[in-house]
Amino acid sequence: MIKNRRKIHEGKAKVLYEGPKTGTIIQHFKDDATAFNGERHEIIDGKGVLNNRITEYIFLAMEEIGIATHFIKRLNMREQLIKKVEIIPLEVVVRNVIAGSLAKKLGMKEGTKLSRSIIEYYYKDDALNDPMVTDEHITAFDWATPSELEDMVATTLRVNDFLTGLFYGIGIQLVDFKLEFGRHVEDGNMRIILADEFSPDNCRLWDIKTGEKLDKDRFRQNLGGLVNAYQEVARRLGILNENGDVIDSDEKVKGDKPTLVK
Ligand code: UDP
């Protein structure tokens, strides 16, 4: 870890440091788990390492299919080098199955499959508890332009289709997830790219056979076994070595590929 570097921002689960070159940032994954807007807080040993590695895997897979992300490379067990972006203050949530706040708000049964995916937007503001907003608010308050919003929706749907299939192949149902986007300038052109992270901290993953929750609901609902669940996701993605450790360095594991579940 580089010493004496400048901290840019500390969030609930990650810290951002100034990167080695202009336009780069180091994203550090902490072991902190929070829920209910920070009301509950615990340190869960090993969570940061898993989220760093899972995010790397997913963002590299997105890049492979032509979805631009802020990810440059993983630096070590807890850190990755990312492109500096101007974060759009929105959480874009996609739902394939009814769960969480949707089930609660509308009194619906968790686990019901939706006939089509639903996209929701939340305005990122801890003091306001991230209120749900509509496209009208987003464009009226200039959080994003209509064309930026259109780009985000198109990318989100593509990510959803791609990841639904990817997780299905390893016996996991992708119930819902949250994405964040940022503005990035490259060669004088500004475009919207995927930012933040993709880990079991911000999605719901259910084992297809058993229905077991393999995501942060284990913490939210006091189910225990969070690290084991995240490890199981990493193992099925093919990114844990034989000892069950997350792979550090560029060591290639035997079959560095998702473990297909029959
Ligand atoms: N989510 C997130 N950050 C948030 C709120 C939600 O990553 O601040 C994710 C959450 O993990 C889930 C999806 O977005 O995969 C939908 O969450 P929901 O609205 O059901 O909220 P929650 O149950 O977390 O209150």
Residues whose N, C-alpha, C, O or C-beta is under 5 A from the ligand:
A	BS01	UDP	V93 A99 G100 S101 L102 D176 F177 K178 D201 N202 C203 R204
